[in-house]
């Protein structure tokens, strides 16, 4: 009976390894640091897949005392190759605190998304 108990965890481990190997290339684009500088939102995008023409969209919410309010949307096309790319998205933000929803979009699909808090 004890041999059967050891067999189940080994089978689960094998299934986990197979699942991870099938998804090893699933996420090939990630958003790094995001900040505001020179009347632009700037962010780093790391890409490990094939070269791709994508769009970076930033949905901006202004933060109040106990709430957040939609403010604006900025976007720009970007051509990514393997490695890290600095993306500059022009747009004015007055001084204040903001929540940025950063999306990388392409082929009618969201490739990745992050939420960042910044202060201008």
C-alpha angles and dihedrals in degrees: 000000000000089000089061092053092056092047095060096057090046090052091049091049091052090049090050092050092049092048093050093048091052091051098040091110097037097105110042100152126060135174117231130182117352126195144152120250136153095001092307140098108235126195139166119234121196115203127185100171134081117304109284140184106223141156127243111209124187118195109197126208119185113224120226131183095288103353146052127224130198108255111171147313126244124187141170137180116247135189110215128196126174113303135031123326127192108221121198118198112188116225139125123245121180118224112291144085121296142183111218122201104201116197129183107205134186142145090018088300138103108241095187141336138196137179119227131183117215138172121215 
